[in-house]
Amino acid sequence: MAGQGMGEYCVDIVMCIDATGSMAPIIEEVKQNAISFYQRFVDAMDENDKEVEQLRIKVIVFRDYDADSEPMTESEFFVLPDQADDFRAFVAGIEANGGADGPEDALEAIALALKSNWTTGGSKRRHAILVFSDAPAHELGHNKGAASYPSGLPENIAQLGSWWEGTDQTLSSTYQAKAGRLVAFVPNAYPWTEMQAWNRYWPAFSPAGTGLADVDIQSAIDLMVGSF
């Protein structure tokens, strides 16, 4: 992370973490993977002769807008390693609870991630999203009637895909599609299967309803570093 020269990467990562009650058996593993991600990512970049000038990580904790008092919690972007203690404290505070029906509001979490204040620095940059969930997702807008549902989100998954691909100008953020990478540890179910038509998307499927016992953060790191 020396920050020398002009050929280095500025990397922003948004981690979208399902924190509904069904995640309770594996939430500690997910949290530990999130906390260890920084050093493992930098080490992998170094091994591939790719230097990270700046790395920032943001966390979005999602549940269900029609069932939970805190359906969506967003952190700031933490600059690592300088704000490592703040990042660890935020992740450590995540608890798995709530949720109603099987599907959760993961697509809203991805939409909010895309609306983030992504880095525009460096000669090379990456805007990456990691998703951890053991459930399918609602259709976008399924819980639009909830009082806490945010405004300005896509109308459906097709529009969300257009945001991801950078072809819909209604997305107001500094996200750059060519810099985008999306890795999802999710069940083999909607919408994660349909999203395979998206570019720069890598799902790691687990059987629906069985949780994420085999979450391997190194797989995400290897995919991301290999695509840089």
Secondary structure, 3 states (H helix, E strand, C coil): CCCCCCCCEEEEEEEEEECCHHHCCCHHHHHHHHHHHHHHHHHHHHHCCCCEEEEEEEEEEECCCCCCCCCEEECCCEEECCCHHHHHHHHHCCCCCCCCCCCECHHHHHHHHHCCCCCCCCCEEEEEEEEECCCCECCCCCCCCCCCCCCCCCCCHHHHHHHHHCCCCCCCCCCCHHHEEEEEEEECCCCCCHHHHCCCEEEEEECCCCCCCCCCHHHHHHHHHHHC
